[in-house]
């Protein structure tokens, strides 16, 4: 659960994106044409220890020249290049002298703008396809002939531009990869960034290392050192406030800030009563006693429960929880303040979605105006203004985990399962009461204990219990019972965007069920949710 503050989602602009590129290290710029995989391209490049940024396709050649990337990648996209309203890049980009790799739509755009022809295919190509390599050098060095690649296109290259030659083909796509070696322009019709493309990562490495001549300078240690310098230079001797939730983002941020500015950091932990059993006590003790990081504990359980009395609608729950959090946070900031800076756990995917439009007109600093929408809480009052400190805004989630681990964050936090912002309030279906929360806490603890004891915790993306607002008939000790059912939700996933129900061993499910029914008062039935995402969601509300 991360209750950090962020900006509202707005459309990207090249001007906003320019602020991201002021970084003194080799980087690859990714021009986004609306692909669902643009962020994934950036992540794959960063896996090679080379920095990357996702920019709007509207970024001009002059802006790119100022950023001075070592290479440019044009992403895929849903459009056809020959449509009147299809997005096009600045044609001057082709004359920058910077290596360019076009992926799917990016390749077709390259062909279209450089004098070739793209047209609708007689047969589209979707899913896995064997790639046959005609030129095993350069881009395809160490990529096996016949490698499986992921295709997703209805258009194809009918005629290559002048100066281009064929690199690879499939049974359905004669021009699956092309290149102008002299100008270092390359195009691939498939998606090397997705996990289904077996030879995709070697191809990306070839482009990044051999063609763009990048060095692997994007390392965890380099990031930590640079961040500490930047935090100290920005904050000086001022005080910084951080809303600590116990999740990996806010915890890593707390560790990094404390490493940089020590006691100038104050963490506020708001206990709204919706965390799992023993977590609030464990969190505060861990940070204060073991790590010597100042944490101000705010017990707001009664006020949150009172605000939710009688509420059953999931969206109304989120709205109320958000409003109550903001009120409590505002009071805490006044009580423990004053503070000049608010630290927030903004990650790079948030930056991609948000433009830097909220700026203090006097100082030019970004100011906090809204809690992260994907954590389901509302906006801060306009008069509660802080300058922001966002050291993690260049990182993806997996990179945050690496940073946290490198600066001493315990594994129990680094590899903690995702936990929703509203907490157990959206795992108690229907009205949230103290009784139902306590029942769910006890059941949820058993689920976590059993998978931990068997070493299964890291096999699952999430594993938790859900309490339903109904009662069913049961029999215990020759007596009729009328109690709540608990649903077990255990899923596997890579990123939470899609998920499948976990094939938990029957004996583990049996132990969980027996323990919950026998040890948790008020429960007489346990069910197991075997719905994937889609069509279902991971959480029930």
TORLUM-712733 format. One record per residue (C-alpha): x, z, y; residue in three letters. Coordinates in pm, whole numbers, plus 50000, padded with zeros to 5 digits. Each point is the difference from the previous one (the first is absolute). Layout:
TORLUM-712733
> X|Z|Y|ALA
...
This chain:
TORLUM-712733
> 50000|50000|50000|UNK
> 50165|49884|50322|UNK
> 49836|50093|50327|UNK
> 50247|49823|50224|UNK
> 49890|49818|50313|UNK
> 50020|49628|50057|UNK
> 49880|49715|50215|UNK
> 49679|49802|49945|UNK
> 50025|49682|49801|UNK
> 50025|49697|50228|UNK
> 50108|49641|49963|UNK
> 50373|49942|49997|UNK
> 50175|49838|50293|UNK
> 50355|49869|50009|UNK
> 50069|50222|50302|UNK
> 49909|50310|49805|UNK
> 50203|49884|49705|UNK
> 50307|49947|50215|UNK
> 50030|50374|50029|UNK
> 50054|50019|49625|UNK
> 50295|49766|49992|UNK
> 50246|50183|50220|UNK
> 50216|50112|49713|UNK
> 50371|49949|49953|UNK
> 50020|49884|49639|UNK
> 49955|49676|49804|UNK
> 49632|49925|49957|UNK
> 49759|49744|49860|UNK
> 49696|49913|50213|UNK
> 49673|49925|49819|UNK
> 49741|49795|50187|UNK
> 49657|50099|49874|UNK
> 49739|49725|49961|UNK
> 49738|50232|49852|UNK
> 50133|50044|49650|UNK
> 49897|50303|49799|UNK
> 50363|50013|49884|UNK
> 50184|50010|50336|UNK
> 50074|50372|49974|UNK
> 50112|49947|49643|UNK
> 50253|49738|50112|UNK
> 50146|50255|50242|UNK
> 50017|50263|49728|UNK
> 50177|49763|49761|UNK
> 50260|49916|50262|UNK
> 50057|50368|50071|UNK
> 50055|50053|49629|UNK
> 50314|49790|50052|UNK
> 50108|50258|50263|UNK
> 49945|49754|50284|UNK
> 49768|50087|50288|UNK
> 49686|49789|50055|UNK
> 49711|49988|50244|UNK
> 49656|49835|49987|UNK
> 49920|49812|50322|UNK
> 49706|49790|50116|UNK
> 50017|49628|49936|UNK
> 49963|49968|50379|UNK
> 50350|50141|50053|UNK
> 50188|49732|50195|UNK
> 50339|49850|49930|UNK
> 50132|50164|50316|UNK
> 49881|50341|49881|UNK
> 50156|49943|49659|UNK
> 50326|49897|50163|UNK
> 49997|50330|50189|UNK
> 49940|50193|49677|UNK
> 50287|49807|49839|UNK
> 49884|50019|49637|UNK
> 50232|49880|49724|UNK
> 49707|49819|49839|UNK
> 49629|49922|50042|UNK
> 49727|49995|49736|UNK
> 49664|49832|50060|UNK
> 49730|50177|49798|UNK
> 49711|49855|49808|UNK
> 49651|49987|50143|UNK
> 49638|49907|49924|UNK
> 49986|49683|50213|UNK
> 50077|49632|49944|UNK
> 50267|49871|50236|UNK
> 49804|49685|50081|UNK
> 49693|50191|50124|UNK
> 49949|49991|50377|UNK
> 50001|50378|50036|UNK
> 50284|50071|49757|UNK
> 50274|50230|50138|UNK
> 50326|49825|50085|UNK
> 50335|50143|50103|UNK
> 50205|49902|50304|UNK
> 50158|49664|49897|UNK
> 50322|50100|50176|UNK
> 50058|50248|49716|UNK
> 50128|49715|49784|UNK
> 50283|49940|50246|UNK
> 50131|50357|50026|UNK
> 50268|49945|49738|UNK
> 49872|50305|49809|UNK
> 49926|49965|49624|UNK
> 49627|49981|49934|UNK
> 49804|50052|49678|UNK
> 49638|49886|49992|UNK
> 49778|50165|49738|UNK
> 49682|49820|49887|UNK
> 49821|49928|50332|UNK
> 50336|50050|50170|UNK
> 50148|49718|49794|UNK
> 49704|49773|50074|UNK
> 50031|50074|50372|UNK
> 50369|49911|49986|UNK
> 49917|49669|49834|UNK
> 49714|49927|50241|UNK
> 50197|50070|50317|UNK
> 50317|49819|49888|UNK
> 49841|49668|49913|UNK
> 49886|50038|49640|UNK
> 49648|49994|49855|UNK
> 49779|50275|49860|UNK
> 49663|49924|49842|UNK
> 49735|50146|49774|UNK
> 50112|50006|49636|UNK
> 49802|49837|49724|UNK
> 50052|50324|49811|UNK
> 50064|50337|50159|UNK
> 50249|50238|49848|UNK
> 49927|50371|49979|UNK
> 50170|50272|49802|UNK
> 50308|49974|49782|UNK
> 50188|49672|49960|UNK
> 50332|49902|49844|UNK
> 50250|49879|50262|UNK
> 50235|49720|49898|UNK
> 50316|49995|50211|UNK
> 50141|49665|50110|UNK
> 50284|50143|50209|UNK
> 50138|50328|49857|UNK
> 50231|50065|50296|UNK
> 49958|50179|50332|UNK
> 49645|50145|50011|UNK
> 49964|49989|49620|UNK
> 50337|50141|49900|UNK
> 49949|50234|49701|UNK
> 49627|49915|49982|UNK
> 49917|49898|49643|UNK
> 49849|49658|49941|UNK
> 49641|50045|49883|UNK
> 49960|50334|50180|UNK
> 49643|50113|50058|UNK
> 49893|49982|50365|UNK
> 49670|50097|50166|UNK
> 49806|49709|50150|UNK
> 49704|50014|50239|UNK
> 49932|49669|50171|UNK
> 49751|49714|50022|UNK
> 50221|49781|50222|UNK
> 50330|49839|49905|UNK
> 50287|49808|50153|UNK
> 49939|49627|49956|UNK
> 50306|49881|50187|UNK
> 50310|50197|50096|UNK
> 50133|49982|50359|UNK
> 50313|49793|50071|UNK
> 50318|50172|49884|UNK
> 49827|50215|49734|UNK
> 50056|49987|49626|UNK
> 49824|50141|49696|UNK
> 50113|50334|49856|UNK
> 49731|50081|49743|UNK
> 49664|49895|49856|UNK
> 49720|50121|49770|UNK
> 49767|49807|49771|UNK
> 49737|49984|50278|UNK
> 50219|50003|50312|UNK
> 50268|49731|50037|UNK
> 50145|50167|50313|UNK
> 50013|50369|49911|UNK
> 50321|50059|50198|UNK
> 50183|49785|50254|UNK
> 50300|50029|50232|UNK
> 50190|49844|50286|UNK
> 50338|50145|49909|UNK
> 50170|49880|50316|UNK
> 49755|50181|50229|UNK
> 49948|50289|49755|UNK
> 49624|49949|49984|UNK
> 49835|50094|49672|UNK
> 49644|50002|49871|UNK
> 49838|50138|49684|UNK
> 49638|49938|49902|UNK
> 49983|50323|49796|UNK
> 50020|50369|50098|UNK
> 50342|50142|49904|UNK
> 49910|50339|50149|UNK
> 49729|50094|49746|UNK
> 50086|50187|49682|UNK
> 49855|49717|49787|UNK
> 50279|49765|50116|UNK
> 50271|50081|49747|UNK
> 50278|49821|50188|UNK
> 49871|50093|50343|UNK
> 50239|50281|50092|UNK
> 50318|49802|49907|UNK
> 49871|49717|50220|UNK
> 49943|50240|50290|UNK
> 50349|50143|49950|UNK
> 50145|49649|50010|UNK
> 49828|49930|50330|UNK
> 50094|50334|50155|UNK
> 50362|50028|49881|UNK
> 50131|49650|49932|UNK
> 49803|49788|50245|UNK
> 49949|50246|50287|UNK
> 50333|50181|49941|UNK
> 49845|50347|50046|UNK
> 50182|50321|49912|UNK
> 49818|50291|49826|UNK
> 49996|50236|50299|UNK
> 49639|50127|49978|UNK
> 50078|50321|49812|UNK
> 49842|50343|49997|UNK
> 50310|50174|50135|UNK
> 50032|49750|50286|UNK
> 49633|50048|50090|UNK
> 50027|50380|50003|UNK
> 50311|49997|50220|UNK
> 49847|49752|50243|UNK
> 49669|50190|50015|UNK
> 50167|50332|50077|UNK
> 50192|49841|50287|UNK
> 49684|49839|50138|UNK
> 49791|50320|49970|UNK
> 50259|50208|50180|UNK
> 50042|49743|50275|UNK
> 49624|49968|50054|UNK
> 49892|50364|49973|UNK
> 50295|50170|50168|UNK
> 49918|50373|50024|UNK
> 49619|49954|49997|UNK
> 49758|50145|49742|UNK
> 49835|49789|49730|UNK
> 49670|50067|49820|UNK
> 49925|49870|49650|UNK
> 49674|50030|49802|UNK
> 50132|50085|49653|UNK
> 49780|49909|49706|UNK
> 50233|50040|49702|UNK
> 49998|49629|49917|UNK
> 50319|49802|49965|UNK
> 49973|49836|50346|UNK
> 49955|50313|50211|UNK
> 50240|50201|49782|UNK
> 50276|49740|50025|UNK
> 49939|49982|50374|UNK
> 50026|50379|50028|UNK
> 50330|50004|49811|UNK
> 50145|49715|50207|UNK
> 49895|50153|50332|UNK
> 50129|50343|49905|UNK
> 50331|49843|49901|UNK
> 50016|49838|50345|UNK
> 49864|50266|50238|UNK
> 49968|50324|49800|UNK
> 49775|50264|50156|UNK
> 49873|49763|50268|UNK
> 49756|49886|49728|UNK
> 49677|50191|49937|UNK
> 49781|49902|49705|UNK
> 49631|50089|50000|UNK
> 49824|50018|49666|UNK
> 49621|50000|50030|UNK
> 49841|50139|49683|UNK
> 49653|49850|50003|UNK
> 49923|50135|49652|UNK
> 50007|49667|49821|UNK
> 50344|50011|49842|UNK
> 50069|50060|49632|UNK
> 50048|50343|49849|UNK
> 50309|50188|50124|UNK
> 50116|49705|50215|UNK
> 49964|50156|50349|UNK
> 50188|50314|49902|UNK
> 50266|49803|49815|UNK
> 50051|49760|50289|UNK
> 50042|50262|50272|UNK
> 50230|50213|49786|UNK
> 50212|49699|49904|UNK
> 50057|49886|50356|UNK
> 50042|50340|50162|UNK
> 50196|50194|49740|UNK
> 50193|49735|49810|UNK
> 50060|49740|50269|UNK
> 49981|50222|50311|UNK
> 49774|49757|50185|UNK
> 49754|50163|50239|UNK
> 49639|49959|49881|UNK
> 49702|50143|50186|UNK
> 49719|50059|49750|UNK
> 49643|49954|50128|UNK
> 49721|50120|49770|UNK
> 49700|49786|50092|UNK
> 49814|50009|49668|UNK
> 49686|50169|50131|UNK
> 49957|49767|50297|UNK
> 50037|49687|49785|UNK
> 49754|50125|49739|UNK
> 49751|50099|50268|UNK
> 50026|49655|50159|UNK
> 49930|49833|49664|UNK
> 49702|50214|49904|UNK
> 49718|49780|49869|UNK
> 50197|49676|50039|UNK
> 49996|49761|49701|UNK
> 50085|49658|50144|UNK
> 50369|49913|49936|UNK
> 50057|49830|50335|UNK
> 49838|50288|50186|UNK
> 50230|50238|49814|UNK
> 50302|49804|50119|UNK
> 49875|49991|50358|UNK
> 49937|50374|50009|UNK
> 50331|50085|49834|UNK
> 50180|49777|50250|UNK
> 49823|50155|50297|UNK
> 50065|50353|49876|UNK
> 50365|49924|49932|UNK
> 50050|49866|50351|UNK
> 49835|50305|50157|UNK
> 50213|50235|49789|UNK
> 50317|49802|50066|UNK
> 49935|49999|50373|UNK
> 49957|50377|50004|UNK
> 50316|50044|49794|UNK
> 50204|49779|50233|UNK
> 49894|50216|50295|UNK
> 50061|50327|49818|UNK
> 50348|49917|49874|UNK
> 50103|49765|50282|UNK
> 50076|49858|50239|UNK
> 50143|49693|49823|UNK
> 50140|49682|50150|UNK
> 50005|49790|49684|UNK
> 49769|49947|49706|UNK
> 50170|49883|49678|UNK
> 49796|49766|49787|UNK
> 50055|49852|49657|UNK
> 49931|49639|50095|UNK
> 50131|49767|49729|UNK
> 50089|49633|50029|UNK
> 49668|49871|49859|UNK
> 49829|50188|50288|UNK
> 50234|49830|50247|UNK
> 49918|49657|49859|UNK
> 49630|50070|50055|UNK
> 50039|50151|50349|UNK
> 50122|49871|50333|UNK
> 50174|50232|50247|UNK
> 49717|49979|50253|UNK
> 49968|50371|50079|UNK
> 50276|50074|50249|UNK
> 50029|50267|50266|UNK
> 50008|49802|50328|UNK
> 50244|50244|50161|UNK
> 50258|50044|49724|UNK
> 49949|49697|49780|UNK
> 49975|50230|49697|UNK
> 49744|49939|49726|UNK
> 49735|50270|49999|UNK
> 49780|50136|49725|UNK
> 49642|49884|50025|UNK
> 49869|49984|49647|UNK
> 50041|50159|49659|UNK
> 50088|49754|49721|UNK
> 49678|49828|49904|UNK
> 50101|49972|49635|UNK
> 50011|50378|49988|UNK
> 49638|50004|50111|UNK
> 50013|50219|50307|UNK
> 49906|49929|50359|UNK
> 50177|49965|50334|UNK
> 50181|50259|50208|UNK
> 49855|50103|50338|UNK
> 50132|49789|50286|UNK
> 50146|50301|50178|UNK
> 50207|50102|49696|UNK
> 50299|49779|50074|UNK
> 50339|50010|49837|UNK
> 50292|49765|49987|UNK
> 50043|49882|49643|UNK
> 50294|50040|49765|UNK
> 49964|49763|49705|UNK
> 50326|49988|49801|UNK
> 49835|49858|49685|UNK
> 49834|49702|50166|UNK
> 50256|49756|49856|UNK
> 49941|50114|49641|UNK
> 49774|49910|49710|UNK
> 49864|50279|49779|UNK
> 50262|49956|49729|UNK
> 50272|50016|50265|UNK
> 49854|50326|50136|UNK
> 50032|50149|49653|UNK
> 50367|49895|49983|UNK
> 50068|50154|50342|UNK
> 49820|50320|49907|UNK
> 50199|50031|49680|UNK
> 50330|49932|50181|UNK
> 49946|50281|50255|UNK
> 49897|50261|49745|UNK
> 49622|49975|49967|UNK
> 49894|50148|49663|UNK
> 49889|49760|49729|UNK
> 49662|50173|49982|UNK
> 49931|49862|50350|UNK
> 50195|49673|49976|UNK
> 49805|49887|49694|UNK
> 49673|50173|50082|UNK
> 49689|49801|49908|UNK
> 49812|49855|50300|UNK
> 49743|50244|50135|UNK
> 49716|49899|50234|UNK
> 49987|50121|50359|UNK
> 49663|50178|49956|UNK
> 50138|50160|49683|UNK
> 49765|50148|49741|UNK
> 49707|49957|50240|UNK
> 49962|49642|49875|UNK
> 50051|50101|49637|UNK
> 49706|50241|50023|UNK
> 49727|49740|49995|UNK
> 49712|50092|50228|UNK
> 49991|50323|50198|UNK
> 50328|50193|50022|UNK
> 49967|50374|49938|UNK
> 50252|50275|49935|UNK
> 49868|50039|49644|UNK
> 50038|49630|49919|UNK
> 50347|49984|50155|UNK
> 50116|50293|49788|UNK
> 49859|49843|49682|UNK
> 50172|49670|50078|UNK
> 50329|50172|50089|UNK
> 50008|50174|49663|UNK
> 49917|49681|49807|UNK
> 50250|49795|50198|UNK
> 50275|50256|49929|UNK
> 49945|49962|49626|UNK
> 50030|49621|50023|UNK
> 50330|50030|50185|UNK
> 50132|50270|49768|UNK
> 49933|49797|49687|UNK
> 50161|49676|50118|UNK
> 50296|50192|50143|UNK
> 50062|50193|49679|UNK
> 50009|49675|49803|UNK
> 50226|49817|50246|UNK
> 49723|49753|50087|UNK
> 49971|50068|50374|UNK
> 50211|49703|50108|UNK
> 49827|49767|49753|UNK
> 49688|50008|50218|UNK
> 49933|49898|50360|UNK
> 49738|50272|50039|UNK
> 49842|50254|49769|UNK
> 49724|50230|50119|UNK
> 49653|50142|49942|UNK
> 49672|49919|50173|UNK
> 49702|50237|50016|UNK
> 49653|49845|49983|UNK
> 49704|50152|50192|UNK
> 49776|50014|49693|UNK
> 49959|50238|49708|UNK
> 49963|49919|49634|UNK
> 49888|50198|49696|UNK
> 50259|50145|49766|UNK
> 50039|50262|49728|UNK
> 50255|50282|50003|UNK
> 49989|50291|49756|UNK
> 49652|49908|49878|UNK
> 49876|50014|50357|UNK
> 49867|49716|50211|UNK
> 50207|49921|50311|UNK
> 49916|49799|50306|UNK
> 50324|49921|50182|UNK
> 50204|49738|50183|UNK
> 50173|49700|49839|UNK
> 50363|49922|50092|UNK
> 50134|49645|49993|UNK
> 50367|49932|49931|UNK
> 50147|49715|50206|UNK
> 50347|49892|49880|UNK
> 50134|49661|50105|UNK
> 50313|49786|49993|UNK
> 50103|49783|50295|UNK
> 50300|49860|50186|UNK
> 49874|50033|50356|UNK
> 49644|50132|49990|UNK
> 49854|49663|50104|UNK
> 49890|49939|49643|UNK
> 49988|50250|49715|UNK
> 49913|50027|49634|UNK
> 49872|50300|49810|UNK
> 50281|50167|49810|UNK
> 50001|49993|49620|UNK
> 50046|50375|49974|UNK
> 50062|50120|49643|UNK
> 49683|50135|49841|UNK
> 50162|50330|49911|UNK
> 50091|50057|50367|UNK
> 49645|49923|50111|UNK
> 49871|50235|49731|UNK
> 50215|50288|50123|UNK
> 49899|49936|50362|UNK
> 49633|49996|49908|UNK
> 50017|50314|49788|UNK
> 50193|50194|50262|UNK
> 49774|49896|50288|UNK
> 49680|50090|49816|UNK
> 50141|50330|49872|UNK
> 50197|50112|50308|UNK
> 49803|49867|50297|UNK
> 49680|50192|50061|UNK
> 49711|49773|50093|UNK
> 50111|49692|49799|UNK
> 49860|49901|49661|UNK
> 50080|49630|49974|UNK
> 50308|49775|50057|UNK
> 49990|49621|50035|UNK
> 50282|49743|50035|UNK
> 49972|49718|50257|UNK
> 50110|49667|49847|UNK
> 49931|49780|50305|UNK
> 50277|49784|50146|UNK
> 50053|49920|50369|UNK
> 49835|49763|50073|UNK
> 49706|50027|49946|UNK
> 50022|50376|50049|UNK
> 50225|50194|50236|UNK
> 50250|50267|49899|UNK
> 49818|50272|50192|UNK
> 49629|50053|49944|UNK
> 49919|50034|50370|UNK
